[in-house]
C-alpha cells in the first residue's frame, strides 16, 4: 500500500500539503515524505515505524515554503526522490509494485547509471522510476517508457517547474483523483484528503492517463484507456470510509457487503460485531439486513496503535492486533456472537482476536468474512508477500499433503474441497463457524463490472498477466 498527495496553489501550499498527506496515514507505516518547490527544493523524509506522520512532520512543514509540493505515505521505500536531470530538477513519488525492479536496475547499471537510494538491500523503485523517465525525449515519453518496461503497477506524481504530472498506472490498479479549489489544484490517492481542505473532485484519472496540474489549470497530456482493473481491496479494507474510487464510496460498499453476508446466512445469534475498524461497517450492514443487534464487544484503543495490516513484520502485526483491541466482558459472556471482518490474510491476527473473545466466555463465535478466501499473493502492491503466508493455502497444503498448482476446486464455493478448506480454517481459528463472502456478491456490492475489477488475489486472473510469485 501507500498514498500520494500533490498540490499546485496560488498561495503557500505548506499547510495544505501537510494535512493532505496526513489524511493518507492509514495507507502505510514505513516512511513519510514531503517536498516543496519554492525558491529552492525543500525535502523532508522520516520513518513512521514508531510514530505518526503528524508528529514527525508538524514542525518541519512550518519551515517549508512554496506554491507546489508532493507528499507521500510509503509502505516500503524512502521517497520522494529528487533528481537534477536534462529536464531540469524534478521530484517523484510513486505507489505500486514493480516486480522486475532489479532486472531494470541492472540494465541501467550496465549503461553507467548509479543509484543512491537503497531499500532493504535492493534498489529503491521510486528512484528507478525517476531514472527511467530521464531516458525519454521529454517527460511524457519518459513516463510511457516506464509503462513499456515494468512488470507490475506504478502510479506516480512528478513535480517540476511546470507543475505536477499526475500519472495513473496503465492497469488502473492504483487510483488517482484530481481536485479543484478555485484556481488551486490537487491530486491524491484518496478523495477523503480533499474534503476538509475545500477541494472538490474534478476528475478520476483513467488507466494510463497523464495530466499536468499547473498555475493555469489542468492540461491532459495523454488520454487514458477504457480498460483497467482497480484494486477491489480498496473498498473491502484498504480505503478510508469517506473515500470514493471511480465515484463509489467505501462505506456504502462495506455496508452492502455485510448485507450480502446476512442474506446468505441463517445462523442464530444475540449480536453482530465487527473487528475494528474496517470490519465495523461490514457488521453494520449484516445487522441491518438480519435484524440482529449490532454491538461492540471489542473496542479499539485508537490513539496508540496504527493498522495491524501495514507493518512489514509478522511479529509487529500480531502485537498491534492484540494490544489495540480491548474486550468488554459484560457484553461477551454467554452471548452468541457473529464477528465480521474484512478478510483473512494470514489468519494469525484473527485467531488472536477470537482467543480474546473466548477468554471472556461467549457461548458461540461465528466468523463472517466480507471477501472470498485469498488464494494468491498480491503482485501489484506489498500487502501480501508470499503464497505460504495465506491461510487458505495453508489449509490446502494440510488437506493435500503439500503444495498444488491447480486450485480451481478450492476457489469454487460449491465444491467439497472448498468446504473442507473453510472447515480447516475455522478449526484453526477456533471459531464456532466460518463463512466467506461469495465473489459474485462482493462484485455486486462494489457495483462495477467484473472486468473493471482486479480480482487476482481471489482468482489468479488479471489483464496484467503477472508472473507467478511463490
C-alpha positions as CSV (number, residue, x, y, z in Angstrom):
1,X,0.0,0.0,0.0
2,X,0.9,3.7,0.0
3,X,-0.6,7.0,-0.9
4,X,0.4,10.2,-2.6
5,X,-0.8,13.8,-2.5
6,X,0.2,16.8,-4.7
7,X,-0.8,20.4,-4.8
8,X,-0.3,23.5,-7.0
9,X,-1.6,26.6,-5.3
10,X,-1.8,30.3,-5.8
11,X,-0.6,30.7,-2.2
12,X,1.9,29.0,0.1
13,X,1.0,25.3,0.0
14,X,2.8,24.1,3.1
15,X,-0.3,23.6,5.4
16,X,-2.4,22.1,2.7
17,X,0.4,19.6,1.7
18,X,0.9,18.7,5.4
19,X,-2.7,18.0,6.1
20,X,-3.5,16.4,2.8
21,X,-0.7,13.9,3.2
22,X,-1.6,13.2,6.8
23,X,-5.0,12.1,5.6
24,X,-3.3,9.2,3.8
25,X,-1.6,7.9,7.0
26,X,-3.8,4.8,7.0
27,X,-2.1,3.5,3.8
28,X,1.4,2.8,5.1
29,X,3.7,2.8,8.1
30,X,7.3,2.7,6.8
31,X,8.1,6.2,5.6
32,X,6.6,9.6,5.0
33,X,7.9,12.4,2.9
34,X,7.3,16.0,1.8
35,X,8.9,18.1,-0.9
36,X,8.1,21.7,-1.9
37,X,9.2,23.7,-4.9
38,X,9.9,27.3,-3.8
39,X,13.0,29.4,-4.1
40,X,14.7,26.1,-3.6
41,X,13.7,22.5,-3.3
42,X,13.0,21.5,0.3
43,X,12.5,17.9,1.2
44,X,11.9,16.1,4.5
45,X,11.6,12.3,5.0
46,X,11.1,10.4,8.2
47,X,10.5,6.8,9.3
48,X,7.0,6.3,10.6
49,X,7.7,3.0,12.3
50,X,7.5,4.3,15.9
51,X,5.4,7.5,15.4
52,X,2.7,9.0,13.3
53,X,3.1,11.3,10.3
54,X,1.6,14.3,12.1
55,X,4.1,14.3,15.0
56,X,7.1,13.7,12.7
57,X,6.3,16.5,10.2
58,X,4.4,19.1,12.2
59,X,7.5,21.2,12.9
60,X,9.2,20.5,9.6
61,X,6.3,21.8,7.4
62,X,6.3,25.2,9.1
63,X,9.7,25.9,7.6
64,X,8.9,24.6,4.1
65,X,7.6,27.3,1.8
66,X,6.5,27.3,-1.9
67,X,3.4,27.1,-4.1
68,X,3.7,23.5,-5.2
69,X,4.6,20.2,-3.5
70,X,4.3,16.5,-3.1
71,X,3.6,14.3,-0.1
72,X,3.8,10.5,0.3
73,X,3.0,7.8,2.8
74,X,5.2,4.9,1.7
75,X,4.7,1.2,2.6
76,X,8.4,0.4,1.9
77,X,10.6,3.0,0.3
78,X,12.2,6.3,1.1
79,X,10.6,9.0,-1.1
80,X,10.0,11.5,-2.7
81,X,13.1,11.1,-4.8
82,X,14.6,14.3,-6.3
83,X,16.9,14.4,-9.4
84,X,18.8,17.0,-11.4
85,X,18.3,16.0,-15.0
86,X,18.3,17.1,-18.6
87,X,14.7,18.2,-18.0
88,X,15.8,20.3,-15.1
89,X,15.2,19.4,-11.4
90,X,12.2,17.2,-10.6
91,X,10.9,15.1,-7.8
92,X,8.9,11.9,-7.9
93,X,6.7,9.9,-5.5
94,X,5.0,6.6,-6.5
95,X,2.8,3.8,-5.4
96,X,2.6,0.2,-6.6
97,X,4.9,-2.8,-7.0
98,X,7.5,-3.3,-9.8
99,X,8.2,-7.0,-10.0
100,X,11.2,-6.7,-12.3
101,X,12.8,-3.8,-10.5
102,X,16.2,-5.5,-10.1
103,X,16.3,-6.6,-13.7
104,X,15.6,-3.0,-14.9
105,X,18.1,-1.6,-12.4
106,X,20.8,-3.9,-13.8
107,X,20.1,-2.7,-17.3
108,X,20.6,0.9,-16.1
109,X,23.8,0.0,-14.2
110,X,25.2,-1.5,-17.4
111,X,24.6,1.9,-19.1
112,X,26.6,3.5,-16.3
113,X,23.7,4.7,-14.2
114,X,24.2,4.8,-10.4
115,X,21.6,4.6,-7.7
116,X,21.9,6.5,-4.4
117,X,18.9,5.1,-2.5
118,X,18.9,1.6,-1.2
119,X,15.8,-0.2,0.2
120,X,16.3,-3.4,2.2
121,X,19.3,-4.3,0.2
122,X,17.7,-3.6,-3.2
123,X,17.1,-0.7,-5.5
124,X,14.6,2.0,-4.4
125,X,12.0,1.6,-7.1
126,X,10.9,5.2,-6.9
127,X,14.5,6.2,-7.8
128,X,14.4,3.6,-10.6
129,X,11.2,5.2,-11.9
130,X,12.8,8.6,-11.9
131,X,15.8,7.5,-13.8
132,X,13.8,5.6,-16.3
133,X,11.9,8.8,-17.0
134,X,15.1,10.5,-18.0
135,X,15.6,8.1,-20.8
136,X,12.7,9.7,-22.7
137,X,13.0,12.7,-25.0
138,X,10.5,14.5,-22.8
139,X,8.7,13.8,-19.5
140,X,5.6,12.3,-21.2
141,X,7.7,10.0,-23.3
142,X,9.8,9.1,-20.3
143,X,6.6,8.1,-18.4
144,X,5.5,5.9,-21.2
145,X,8.9,4.4,-21.3
146,X,8.3,3.2,-17.7
147,X,5.0,1.6,-18.7
148,X,6.7,-0.2,-21.6
149,X,9.4,-1.6,-19.3
150,X,7.9,-2.5,-15.9
151,X,6.0,-5.6,-14.8
152,X,3.5,-4.8,-12.1
153,X,1.9,-1.4,-11.3
154,X,3.0,2.2,-10.9
155,X,1.0,5.4,-10.3
156,X,3.2,8.4,-9.8
157,X,3.4,12.2,-9.3
158,X,6.2,14.2,-10.8
159,X,6.9,17.7,-9.6
160,X,9.0,20.2,-11.6
161,X,8.9,23.9,-12.5
162,X,5.9,23.3,-14.8
163,X,3.7,21.9,-12.0
164,X,2.7,18.3,-11.2
165,X,2.4,15.5,-13.7
166,X,-0.1,13.0,-12.3
167,X,0.1,9.6,-13.9
168,X,-2.2,6.7,-13.2
169,X,-1.0,3.1,-13.5
170,X,-1.7,1.7,-17.0
171,X,-3.6,-1.2,-15.5
172,X,-5.7,1.1,-13.3
173,X,-4.8,-0.8,-10.2
174,X,-3.9,2.3,-8.1
175,X,-6.4,5.2,-8.3
176,X,-5.6,8.9,-8.6
177,X,-8.2,11.7,-8.4
178,X,-7.8,15.4,-9.2
179,X,-9.5,18.1,-7.1
180,X,-10.0,21.9,-7.6
181,X,-10.4,24.7,-5.2
182,X,-10.8,28.0,-7.1
183,X,-7.5,28.3,-9.0
184,X,-5.7,25.7,-6.8
185,X,-5.3,22.1,-8.0
186,X,-4.5,18.9,-6.1
187,X,-4.2,15.2,-6.8
188,X,-4.3,12.3,-4.4
189,X,-4.9,8.6,-3.9
190,X,-7.8,9.2,-1.5
191,X,-10.7,11.6,-2.0
192,X,-11.1,11.9,1.7
193,X,-7.9,14.0,1.7
194,X,-9.9,16.7,-0.2
195,X,-13.0,17.4,1.9
196,X,-11.6,19.4,4.8
197,X,-9.2,21.3,2.6
198,X,-12.0,22.6,0.5
199,X,-11.2,20.8,-2.8
200,X,-14.0,19.4,-5.0
201,X,-13.5,16.3,-7.1
202,X,-12.8,17.4,-10.7
203,X,-11.6,14.1,-12.4
204,X,-10.9,10.5,-11.6
205,X,-7.9,9.6,-13.8
206,X,-8.3,6.7,-16.2
207,X,-5.7,3.9,-16.5
208,X,-2.6,5.3,-18.3
209,X,-3.8,8.9,-18.3
210,X,-1.4,11.7,-17.8
211,X,-2.4,15.2,-16.7
212,X,-0.3,18.3,-15.9
213,X,-1.6,20.5,-13.0
214,X,-0.2,24.0,-13.2
215,X,-1.0,27.5,-12.1
216,X,-3.0,27.9,-15.3
217,X,-5.2,24.8,-14.7
218,X,-5.3,21.1,-15.7
219,X,-3.9,20.0,-19.0
220,X,-4.4,16.5,-20.3
221,X,-1.0,15.3,-21.7
222,X,-2.2,11.8,-22.6
223,X,-5.6,10.2,-22.8
224,X,-6.4,7.2,-20.6
225,X,-7.7,3.8,-21.6
226,X,-11.2,2.3,-21.2
227,X,-9.7,-1.0,-20.0
228,X,-8.3,-1.4,-16.5
229,X,-8.7,-3.2,-13.2
230,X,-8.8,-1.2,-10.0
231,X,-7.8,-2.8,-6.7
232,X,-11.0,-4.3,-5.3
233,X,-9.4,-4.5,-1.8
234,X,-9.6,-0.7,-1.6
235,X,-13.4,-1.0,-0.8
236,X,-13.1,-4.1,1.3
237,X,-10.3,-3.0,3.6
238,X,-7.6,-0.6,2.5
239,X,-9.6,2.6,1.8
240,X,-10.8,5.2,4.3
241,X,-14.6,5.1,4.8
242,X,-15.1,8.7,3.5
243,X,-13.1,7.9,0.3
244,X,-14.6,7.1,-3.1
245,X,-12.9,5.3,-6.0
246,X,-14.4,5.6,-9.5
247,X,-17.2,7.6,-7.8
248,X,-18.2,4.7,-5.5
249,X,-18.0,5.3,-1.7
250,X,-16.1,2.9,0.6
251,X,-18.5,3.0,3.5
252,X,-21.5,2.2,1.3
253,X,-19.8,-0.8,-0.3
254,X,-18.8,-2.2,3.1
255,X,-22.4,-1.9,4.3
256,X,-23.6,-3.7,1.1
257,X,-21.0,-6.4,1.7
258,X,-22.4,-7.0,5.2
259,X,-26.0,-7.2,3.8
260,X,-24.9,-9.9,1.3
261,X,-23.3,-11.9,4.1
262,X,-26.5,-11.8,6.0
263,X,-28.7,-12.7,3.0
264,X,-26.7,-15.9,2.6
265,X,-26.7,-16.9,6.3
266,X,-29.2,-18.4,8.8
267,X,-27.1,-18.6,12.0
268,X,-28.9,-17.7,15.2
269,X,-27.1,-15.1,17.3
270,X,-27.5,-12.5,20.0
271,X,-25.4,-9.8,18.4
272,X,-23.3,-8.8,15.4
273,X,-19.9,-7.2,15.9
274,X,-17.1,-6.1,13.7
275,X,-13.3,-6.3,14.1
276,X,-12.5,-2.5,14.4
277,X,-12.2,-0.5,12.3
278,X,-12.7,-1.9,8.8
279,X,-14.9,-4.8,9.9
280,X,-17.3,-2.5,11.7
281,X,-19.3,-1.3,8.7
282,X,-19.5,-4.9,7.3
283,X,-21.1,-5.8,10.6
284,X,-23.5,-2.8,10.5
285,X,-24.6,-4.0,7.1
286,X,-25.1,-7.5,8.4
287,X,-27.1,-6.2,11.3
288,X,-29.3,-4.0,9.2
289,X,-30.2,-6.9,6.9
290,X,-30.6,-9.6,9.5
291,X,-32.2,-7.6,12.3
292,X,-29.7,-8.9,14.8
293,X,-28.5,-6.1,17.0
294,X,-25.1,-4.5,16.4
295,X,-22.9,-4.2,19.4
296,X,-19.3,-3.5,20.3
297,X,-17.8,-6.3,22.4
298,X,-14.3,-5.3,21.1
299,X,-13.2,-1.6,21.2
300,X,-10.1,-0.1,19.6
301,X,-7.7,2.0,21.6
302,X,-7.3,4.5,18.7
303,X,-4.6,6.9,20.0
304,X,-1.7,4.5,20.4
305,X,-1.9,2.0,17.5
306,X,-1.9,2.0,13.7
307,X,-3.5,-0.6,11.4
308,X,-2.2,-4.0,12.1
309,X,-2.1,-4.9,8.4
310,X,0.5,-2.4,7.3
311,X,3.7,-3.2,9.3
312,X,6.1,-5.4,7.4
313,X,7.0,-7.9,10.1
314,X,4.5,-10.5,11.4
315,X,5.7,-10.0,15.0
316,X,4.8,-6.4,14.9
317,X,1.4,-7.0,13.1
318,X,0.5,-9.5,15.8
319,X,1.5,-7.2,18.7
320,X,-0.5,-4.3,17.3
321,X,-3.6,-6.6,16.6
322,X,-3.5,-7.7,20.2
323,X,-2.8,-4.5,22.0
324,X,-5.1,-2.2,20.1
325,X,-8.3,-4.1,20.9
326,X,-9.8,-4.2,24.4
327,X,-12.7,-6.7,25.1
328,X,-15.8,-5.8,27.1
329,X,-16.6,-8.9,29.2
330,X,-20.0,-7.7,30.2
331,X,-21.1,-7.8,26.5
332,X,-19.4,-11.0,25.6
333,X,-20.1,-13.5,28.4
334,X,-22.8,-16.1,27.5
335,X,-23.5,-14.5,24.1
336,X,-23.8,-15.9,20.6
337,X,-21.6,-13.5,18.6
338,X,-21.4,-13.0,14.8
339,X,-18.0,-11.4,14.2
340,X,-17.5,-9.7,10.8
341,X,-14.1,-8.9,9.4
342,X,-12.9,-7.6,6.0
343,X,-10.7,-10.6,5.1
344,X,-8.5,-13.4,6.3
345,X,-5.0,-13.0,5.0
346,X,-2.6,-14.9,7.2
347,X,-5.1,-15.6,10.0
348,X,-2.8,-15.1,12.9
349,X,-4.4,-11.8,14.0
350,X,-7.9,-13.0,13.7
351,X,-7.1,-16.1,15.7
352,X,-5.7,-13.9,18.5
353,X,-8.9,-11.9,18.4
354,X,-11.1,-15.0,18.6
355,X,-9.0,-16.2,21.6
356,X,-9.6,-12.9,23.3
357,X,-13.3,-13.4,22.9
358,X,-13.2,-17.0,24.3
359,X,-11.3,-15.8,27.3
360,X,-14.4,-13.7,28.1
361,X,-16.7,-16.7,27.9
362,X,-19.0,-16.2,25.0
363,X,-21.4,-19.1,24.0
364,X,-20.5,-19.1,20.3
365,X,-18.3,-17.1,17.9
366,X,-19.3,-17.2,14.2
367,X,-16.9,-15.6,11.8
368,X,-18.3,-13.9,8.7
369,X,-15.7,-12.5,6.2
370,X,-16.5,-9.8,3.6
371,X,-14.5,-11.2,0.7
372,X,-13.7,-14.7,-0.6
373,X,-10.6,-16.7,0.6
374,X,-7.4,-15.1,-0.6
375,X,-5.6,-17.6,-2.8
376,X,-2.8,-15.6,-4.4
377,X,-0.3,-13.0,-3.1
378,X,-0.7,-9.5,-4.4
379,X,1.6,-8.7,-7.3
380,X,0.6,-5.1,-7.5
381,X,1.4,-3.9,-4.0
382,X,3.2,-5.0,-0.9
383,X,0.1,-6.2,1.0
384,X,1.0,-9.9,0.9
385,X,4.4,-11.2,0.0
386,X,4.2,-14.9,-0.4
387,X,1.7,-17.7,-1.1
388,X,2.9,-19.5,2.0
389,X,1.6,-16.7,4.2
390,X,-2.1,-17.2,3.1
391,X,-4.4,-19.0,5.5
392,X,-6.3,-20.6,2.5
393,X,-3.0,-22.0,1.1
394,X,-2.0,-23.3,4.5
395,X,-5.3,-25.2,4.6
396,X,-4.9,-26.6,1.1
397,X,-1.4,-27.9,2.0
398,X,-2.8,-29.6,5.0
399,X,-5.6,-31.2,3.0
400,X,-3.5,-32.2,0.0
401,X,-0.3,-33.1,1.9
402,X,1.7,-30.4,0.1
403,X,1.5,-27.6,-2.4
404,X,-0.6,-28.0,-5.5
405,X,-0.8,-25.8,-8.6
406,X,-4.4,-26.4,-9.7
407,X,-6.7,-24.8,-7.1
408,X,-9.9,-24.1,-9.1
409,X,-11.9,-26.5,-6.9
410,X,-10.8,-24.6,-3.8
411,X,-12.0,-21.3,-5.4
412,X,-15.4,-22.8,-6.2
413,X,-17.7,-22.3,-3.2
414,X,-19.9,-25.1,-4.3
415,X,-17.2,-27.7,-4.2
416,X,-16.4,-30.2,-1.5
417,X,-12.8,-29.2,-1.4
418,X,-13.8,-25.6,-0.8
419,X,-15.9,-26.7,2.2
420,X,-13.0,-28.8,3.6
421,X,-10.7,-25.8,3.3
422,X,-13.2,-23.5,5.1
423,X,-13.7,-26.1,7.8
424,X,-10.0,-26.4,8.3
425,X,-9.5,-22.6,8.6
426,X,-12.5,-22.4,11.0
427,X,-10.9,-25.1,13.2
428,X,-7.5,-23.3,13.0
429,X,-9.1,-20.0,14.1
430,X,-11.1,-21.8,16.9
431,X,-14.4,-20.4,15.5
432,X,-17.8,-22.0,16.0
433,X,-18.4,-21.5,12.3
434,X,-16.9,-19.6,9.4
435,X,-18.4,-18.3,6.2
436,X,-16.8,-16.2,3.4
437,X,-18.4,-13.8,1.0
438,X,-19.1,-15.2,-2.5
439,X,-17.1,-13.5,-5.2
440,X,-20.2,-12.5,-7.2
441,X,-21.8,-10.9,-4.2
442,X,-18.6,-8.9,-3.5
443,X,-18.6,-7.7,-7.1
444,X,-22.3,-6.7,-6.8
445,X,-21.5,-4.8,-3.5
446,X,-18.8,-2.8,-5.2
447,X,-21.0,-2.0,-8.2
448,X,-18.5,-2.1,-11.0
449,X,-18.5,-4.7,-13.9
450,X,-16.3,-7.7,-13.1
451,X,-13.9,-6.8,-15.9
452,X,-13.2,-3.4,-14.3
453,X,-12.0,-5.0,-11.0
454,X,-8.7,-6.6,-10.2
455,X,-9.6,-9.9,-8.5
456,X,-6.2,-11.5,-8.8
457,X,-5.8,-12.3,-5.1
458,X,-9.0,-14.4,-5.2
459,X,-8.9,-15.9,-8.7
460,X,-5.4,-15.7,-10.0
461,X,-6.6,-13.9,-13.2
462,X,-5.7,-10.4,-14.4
463,X,-5.2,-8.5,-17.6
464,X,-1.8,-7.7,-16.3
465,X,-0.8,-11.4,-16.6
466,X,1.6,-11.2,-13.6
467,X,4.4,-13.7,-13.2
468,X,3.8,-16.4,-10.6
469,X,5.1,-15.4,-7.2
470,X,5.6,-18.2,-4.6
